[in-house]
Amino acid sequence: MSEVSKAKEELEERGYSETEYNELAKLYEGTLSSITAGQIVKGRVVHIGDSNVSVDIGFKSEGSVAVTEFTNLKDLKVGDQIEVFLESVEDKDGQLVLSRKRADFMRVWEQVVRSFEKGEVLRGRCVRRTKGGIVVDLLGLDAFLPGSQIDVRPVRDFDAFIGKEMDFRVVKVNHPSENVVVSHKILVEEELSSQRQMILGSLEKGQILEGHAKAITDFGVFVDLGGVDGLVHITDLSWGRISHPSEVVKLDQTVNVVVLDFDQEKKRISLGMKQLMPHPWENIDMKYPVGTKILGKVVSLTDYGAFVEIEKGIEGLIHISEMSWTQHIKHPSQVVSMGQMIDAVILSLDKDGKKISLGMKQLEPDPWTTLLQKYPVGSKHTGIVRNLTNFGVFVELEEGVDGLVHISDLSWTKKIRHPGEVVKKGDKLDVVILSVDVDQRRISLGHKQIQDNPWDAFETSYKLGTETDGKIVRIIEKGVIVELSLGVDGFIPLSQLSQTPVKNISESFKAGDVLPLRVIEFDKESKKIVLSAIEYLRGKEQQIVEEYVAQHKLSPMTLKDIVTSALPTSDTSFSETPN
């Protein structure tokens, strides 16, 4: 029975007629305010409890506001008039849903929107870092200050602004998401505008000026020319290669610069420092004739070679083909590293094109002429691991003679993702010569070939139906990799770990867990062993099934589930290809 029907019935019991009831109902409705959800309303505090404050807004029922929404709760008393935001006229319990916090926010929001429309300046405080900028407390509202809008010059250390109070102008308001974007840079630009115009009006290209280093960034130095800034890009600081402008200029240092270019409209001044010094390529052919041995510093690595600084402003390229007689080098980092001092020989010089070709292998005799006699195919040797790559291991057989052990030739039994799982730099490694290509200057080596192929024996030990156990060594998307008792790796598909779906495999199965298993597939050619915990449990006692389920926090399984299940036909492949 509805509340209206109950009230009507009570009045009839007390002797009121239907006409009298309708008149009383109209009088009651006339005492209620006309309110709708989504607006700020005034109300009177009628009760202050431990967790909620009851507020009368002139509706048929009172609303409540959590005490946590009042910043001045100790000053609040019954009878106070306050503003609240009407979230909903009626919740599931028929109560008003009110918010003091939302009302405060809406008042601030209205003020921010007015300042945006009028272009007013607001005071705010930088409170914390966020992706791409800083969160600003603007009258109690969180606003976003992009990094590009902090200052007229690039800012590297956002943390230096945290806690600072600054002036801002609202530049963007998003009403649906109630987001606000502010700018401090726009105010700074307005202050500098008139002064910048006066200085720009007197500038000329080629003019030499004095200034001081005002800011140093990764890409250059901002120089204060007396009220307006110009930029010396990192490429215009020195004829030589530098990694950071601080190598040439210090903060607040007085420097002489030359005006390279300026843009009146964009208010940008490009300055240079290296242009005040003579070019280092003058008379270079007399200083470094072909065949000269030089000592230089590696300043850049590319896919095709290494750039070496012979002196400031003079660099030469050592192509990867000129680095070693014996190694098949894929990247110069296999031989040299950034900052390393190396010896080289000048192979060619192009003064007009400003290009110098250098060589390293020319410092040593070519050993490939006698290599086949010393390292015949099938012979066994011990070398030193010199470099690791994703695809294999470079092993030094002797000084200047390296060979490659491909990742697939490291182990008969392990599914190796990176050679670092097996060896590290400096290790001694036994290898077999698989092939020698004199023309391509390549030596292919094998490590697993030191031992006989064990997969013939595995075919007997792990034939179909064999029961064994395995320790989890790695969890992948489609299942788990386990190490079996003879040291070989096997694969358990996800569907063979549990008859019921596993929501999160890493929560139920951990590296190091030992699982009871049965072999369901053996492929000697592909070197693949597929196993199943479900097939192992098939035919076992229910207690064993329950222990397995409890250990791995799985959904309950019964012997009936397992007996009626079928082996998978398409889920025994996985992304990690066996060796």
N, C-alpha and C positions, 0 to 999 in steps of 0.2 A: 504494500500500500504506500502511495506517495505521501510526502510531507503535507501537501495541500489537502489531500483527502483526509489525512489524520486530523488536521486543524479544523476542517469543516465538520467532521464527525464529533469532535470535542465540543464545538459551539452548539451543535444540534442537541447534544446531551444536556447542555446547560440552558436550553430553552431558546436559543437564537434561531431566527428564521433565515432562509437562504438570502433574502433581500438584505437583512442586517449583516450577514456574513460578507456579502459583496461590498457593502459600504465600508466595513472595517478593513477589508483587504485593500481598497483604494486609499484609505487613510494611511495604511502602513507603507504602501508603495510610494506614497508622496513624500515620506520621510527619507527615502534613499536618494543618494546622489547619482547623477547620470555619469557613469565612468566606463571607460573602455581600456582594454589591455594595451600596453606599449606607450604609456604616458606617465609623466611625473605628476603626482598628486600630493596634497598636504594631508597630514593625519595627526592624531593626538595619541601620545604614549599612554596606554591604559594599564600596562603591567610589564615589569622587568623581571624576567626569570633567569635561571642559571645558564640556559642555552639559547633562549629566544626572547625577543621583545615584542609584545602584542601592541598593535597599532590600529586605531579606529579611524577609517577614512570616510565614514558616513555611509557605509554599505550595510547590507543585511547581516554580514558577518565580519568579524575582525580578521586582520591578517597578522602574520608573524614574520619577524626578521631575525636572522641569526645574530647573536651578540658579537660574533667575529667581524661583522660588517660595520661596527661602530668604532671609530678611532678615539672617540671621547666618551666611552661608556661610563666612566666614573662621574662625569659631569651630567649625565642624562638622568632625568627624573620623571616620574609619572605626571602627566598633564602637559609635558613639553610638546610644542608643535614642531613637527619635522617634515621634511620632504622625502618621499619614497617613490620608487619606480614600480608601477603595476605590471608585473611579468605576466600574470594570468588572473582572470576573474575567478576561476574555479579550478582547483587541482582534483586529483582522483578522490580526495576526501571531502570535496566541496568547500575547501578553504581558499581564501585569497592568497596569491603568491606575490610577495612584496620584496623589494631589494633596496637597501640604503646605499650599498656600494654602487649599484647601477645608476641610481639617481645622481650621486656625486659625479660619476663618470659622464653622464649626459650633460650636466651643467658645464663641466670642463670642455667636453666635446663642442658644445655650442660656442664657447669662448674661442676655441681654437679655429673653428670654421669662420667665425667673424673676423679673426685676425688674418686668416688666409684671404678672405674676400677683400679686406681693406689694405692688405700688404703691410700689416703692423709687425713690429719686432717684439719677440717674446724671449724671456729669460729662461734658460733650461740648464740642467746639469747632466753631464755625461756619466752614465752609471755602469755600463758594461760593454764589452766587445761582443760583436756578433758577426756572422759571415758577411763580408763586404763592407762593414762599417761599424757604427756605434749606436747603442740604444740610449736615447736621451729622455730624461724625466722632464716632461713639458707640462707644468701645472698639475702634476700627478698622473699624466697620461704618457704611456710609452710611445715615443716617436723614433723614426729611423733616420739616422744621419749617414748617408753613403760616404765611403772613404774619399770619393772624388769631390765631395761638397764640404770637407773640413776646412781646407785652406786653398789659397790660390796656387800654392806649390805642392807637389806630391808629398804625402805624409807616409813615412815608413813605419813609425812606431805609434800605433793607435793607442797602446796602453798608456802613453804619456798624457793622454787627454782624460782618462778615467778619473772622475771626481771633480773635474773642472766645471765651473759655471761659465756659460757663454751666451751671447746673443744669437738668436736664430730667426729665420723667416720661414714660414710654412710655404713650401713650394708645390705640395701635392696632397690632396685629401681624397681618400677612397671611402665613400659613404657605405657601400654594402659590407666591406670587410672592416670598416672603422680603423683604417691604417692612415698614418700621417708621415710624410717625408719632409724633413727640414734641411736647411742649408745655412752654414756659417760663411761659406766661401762667397756667396752673393753679396753679403754685407761688406766683406773685405774689399771685393772688387769695386764696389761703389766708392769707398774711401780713396782708393788708389787711382781712380779713373782720371781725375783732373791733373794730378801730378804726373801720371804716365804720359798724357798727351803732350805736356810741355817738353818733357825730355825727348820723347820720340820725334818731336818736331825739329830738333837740332842734330839728329843723328845722320851720319853719312857712312856708306860702305867704305871699308879700309881705314876708318878712323881708329886710332889707338887710344884706349881709355884705361884709367886706373880704377879699380874697385876692390871689394873684399869678398871672400867666399862666405856667402850667407848660409847656404845649405848644400850638403853633399848627398847625392842619391846614387843608386846603382847605375843610372844611365848618364850622369853628368854632374856639373857643379853650377849652382845658381849664384851669380855674382851680382851684388848690390852696386849699382852704378851711381848711387846717390838719390834714392827714392824710387827707382824702378829696377827690376831684376832682368838680367839676361842669362841665357843658358849656354854654357860651354859643354857641348855633348862630349861623351867619353872618347869618341873617335877624333875629336879636335883638341884633346889635351896634350897628346904626345905623338910623335911619329912612330914610336914603338907601341907594341901591344901591351895593354894593361888590363888587369882583371877588375880593378875598382878605382874610381877617381881619387880616393884617399891616398893612393900610392904616389900621386903627383901633387895634390893640393890638400892643405889642412884647413879645418874650419877657422874662419876669421882671418885667414892669411890674406895679405895685400898682394894683388896680382895685376899684371898688365895683360890686357886682352885687345883683340882687334875685332871690329864689327864686320861680320861676314854677311849678314842679311837682317832685315827687319821688316815687319808687317804692321803697317799703321792700323789696318782694320782689326786684325787679330791681336794686336798689341803684344807681339812676340819679337824678341831680339835674339839673334843667333850670334854667338861669340866664338872666338878661337884663340888658342894659346900656342899650338904647335906652329902656326903660320908665322910666328915671330922668330922662328929658328930655321937655319938652313936645312934643305932636304938631304937626308942621309944617302940617297942613291947617286949623288954627284961623285964621279970618279970611282964608282964601285968596281968597274971592270979592271982597273989598275990595282985595286986593293985586294980583290978576290978572283984571280984568274982560275980557269978550269984546271982541276987536279989538286987545288989547294985543300989541305986537311984543316978542318975547323972544329972548334968546340962550341956547341950551342945548347940552348935550353928549349925543351919541348913546351910549346905554348898553346897548341891546339891539336886535337885528334879528330879525324873524320873517318868515314868508312873506307876511304881510299888511301889514307896515309897520315903522316904527322908533319905539322908545321914546326920548324925549328927557328928560334930567334938567334941570329948570329951576333947582332948588336941592335940597339934601339932603332927601330924603323926598318930593319933589314931581316927578312925571313925567307927561308927556303923550304921546299917540300921534299920529304922523303916518301916516295910512293911505296906501298906495301910490297911491291915486287922487287924493291931495292933494299929490303931490310935483311933478308937471309937467303943464303944459297940453298938451304936444306928444308926449312920449314915452309909449309903451305899456310901462309898467314891470312886469316879471314878479316882480322881487325888489328890495327897497329898497337892496341893495348896489350896484345899478346907479347909484344917485344919491348915497348917503351911505355912510360907513364907521364902524366902531366907534371911539369916542373923538373923532370929529370935532365941532368946535364949529360950530353952524349957527344961522341966523336962522329964525324961524317966527312965525306969527300964531295967537293963541288963537281958535278957532272956536266952542267950546262948553265949559262947565264944569259938572260934576255933583259938588257938594260932598258929598252923602250917599253917593254911589257911589264917590267919590274917583276920578273920571275926568275927564281933560282931553283934548279933541280939538284938534290943531294942524294948520296948513297951511303949505306952502312955496310952492306955486304962486300963492297969493294975494298974494305980494310983487311979482309981475310982471303986466302986462296979458296977456290971452288973445290969442295970435297967430293962432289958427286961423281967425279971421274973414276974413283976407285971404290965407290960405295957398294956396288953389287957384289964385289969380291969379298967384302968384309961382312956383309949382312945378307947371306943367301936366304931364299924363301924356305920356311920351315925351321930355321935355326932359332934357338932359345937364348934370351938375353935378360939382363936385369938393368932397368933404367930408373931415372929419377923423375917423378911427376913434377912438371914445370908449370902447367896451366890446365885449368878446368873450364869447360864450356858446357852449354846445355846438351850438346850432342856427343861429347866424349872427353877423353883425357889426352893431352899432349905429353909424351914421355921422351925425355932426353936420353938417347943411347950413348952419346958421347958429346963433348962440347961442340955445338954447332949442328948436331944431327938429331932432329926430333922426328918422332912418328906419332900417329894418332891411333889410339884405341877407341873405337866407336863404342857408344854406350851399350849397344847390343852385344858387344864382345867382352863385357866385363864379368858377367855371371851366367851360368847355365840355369840357375834356380830362382834368382831374385828378380822381381819386377822393379827395376831401378828407375826412378824419376829424374835423378840428377847424379852425376858421377861423385859429387861430394858425399853421398851416402856410403861410398865404398872406400874412397881414397881422399887424401888432401895433399896440398902442395908440399913438396919435399920428401914425400914417401918414396921408398924403393918399391918397384913393381916388376914382377916377372912377366915377360911377354914373349910371344912367338911372332916372327916375321911372316905376315900373310901375303904381302905383295910389295913390290918396289917399282914405282913409275919414274924413270929417270927424266923423261921429257917434261912431265908435270911436276917433278921434284916432290913426290909424295911417297911416304912409307906408311903402309897400313899394318897395324899391330893387333894382336889379340891377347887377352889375358885369360879368358875362360878356357882357351885351347891348351893351356898348360896341363889341364886335367882332362880325362876322358869324359865324353858326354854321358851324364848319369841318367838320362831319360829312358834308356833301355831297362835299367833296374827299376825306375819309377813305374814302368808299365806293369811290372809284377806286383810291386808294393802297394800301388794305388789303383788296382783294377776296379772296374765297376762293382759297386756293392760293398767295397771295403769300408769297415768302420774304423775310425781314427779320431783324433782330436787335433784342434788347431788353435794357436794363440793369435788373437786379433793384432795386426801390426798397423793397419790403416783402414780408415772408413772413407768410402767414396759414395757418390750419389746413388749408384745402383746396387750397393751392397757393401761387403767388407772383404778385405784381403787378410788372409790368415797364413801363418807360418806352420807347416806341418812338421812332424817329428824328424823327417830326414832333411830338414832345412830348406825344402822347396816351398814356394808360395802357391796358395790356392785361392779360388774366388768363391764366395757365397753370395748368390743373388739375394736381393731384398725379400723376394717372395719365398725364399727357402730358410729365412730366419724365423718367421712366424706365420701361422695360418691366418691370423687376424691382422688387419692393417697396422703398420708401425707408423705412428704420426711423426715422431722425431727419432730417427735412428741413433743419433749421437747421445740421446738421453737413456736409451735402453742398452746400447752396446758401447763398450769403452776399449781403447787400446790396452792390451794386456789380458783381456778376458779370454779364458780357455773354453772353447765350445766343443760339445760332442757332435761328430759329423759322420756322414756317409758319402762316398764318392758317387756322383751321378753322371759325370762326364770326364773322360780322359782323352786328350788329343796330343799325341807325341810330336807330331809335325808342328803344330802351333804352340807346343809347350804350354798347354793349358790344362789345369785340373779344376773342375767345378764340383762343389760339395753342397750338402744340404743338411741342416739341423732337423728339419721337418721329417726327412726320410729316415734319419737316425731314430727319431722318436716313434716312428710308425712301428707298431707291434710291441713297444715297451709298455711297462706298467703305467697306470694313470698317475701314480705318485711321482714318477720320474718326469712326466710331462708337467705336473704342477710345480715341481722344484725348478724346472727350466723357466716356466712362466714367471714365478716369483723372483728368481734371480735377476731377470732382465725387465721386470716391471711391465709385462705384456698383458694384453687383454686375455681373459681365460680361454684356454683351448681344451678340447676333449679328444679322447682317442677317436671318437666318431668323426670329429672334424678332420683329423689327420688321415684317417682311413679313406674317407670320401674325397680327399683332395687329390689332384692330379699333378704330375710333374709339369713344370713350365716348358714351353716349346720355343720361347723367343727372348728370354730374359737372362741367358747365360753369357751374353757378351758384355764387355765393359770397356770404358774409355782408356784404361791403362793397358797398352798392348804388351803381352809377355815377350820376354827376350827370345 
